[in-house]
Amino acid sequence: MGLLKKIIDFMMDILETVIFVGSTFIVVYLFILTPNQVKGASMEPSFDSGDYILTSRVTYKFRDMERGDVVVFNSPKNPDIEYIKRVIGLPGDKIRISGEDVYVNDQVMTENYIADKTNLWEGGCIQDGVEYIVPTSEVFVMGDNRQRSSDSREFCSIPIQSVVGVVFFRYFPPDKVGNVNNPLPRSIR
């Protein structure tokens, strides 16, 4: 009888450990950080299709969103799809795209991270030289590969509540593993 009790106690210890680890994983995954895979070319050259990233769901509980942050959000066209883009404008910001340059609050943005100059989409939300004011509780986002990105130029700003989190770490491919940092100077974030 002693041997059977030891086996049952051992199995219960294993079961408790599995339940604890599984519960911890679920809590971390749902409330703290989420792994994502970049799909498509909209964030090149910063991120390539197939890169794996970690998204923090809690960062914005401790600090405000900043221009230059890379965020994952639910697509305004299909909330089941998540997009990855860079925050360009915050609530109340004046955005203007003129001559392929992006202006935020009448200051041209120096964007060393983009693949090419900024184009506009015919019939999109933003028109050449026309100012757009980001509504309260929304942000203006764009991909770094402006020629191949469906973003706020097309569908306007997005609700902050649709933002899943901020991208903070890339864990694949191995040659690009590391923190994802905001490239904009503190003075314009």
Helices and strands as residue ranges (DSSP letters): H 2-27, I 28-32, E 33-37, E 52-56, H 59-62, E 70-74, E 82-89, E 94-98, E 101-104, E 107-108, E 132-133, E 138-142, G 146-148, H 152-155, E 158-159, G 160-162, E 163-172, G 174-176, E 178-179, G 186-188
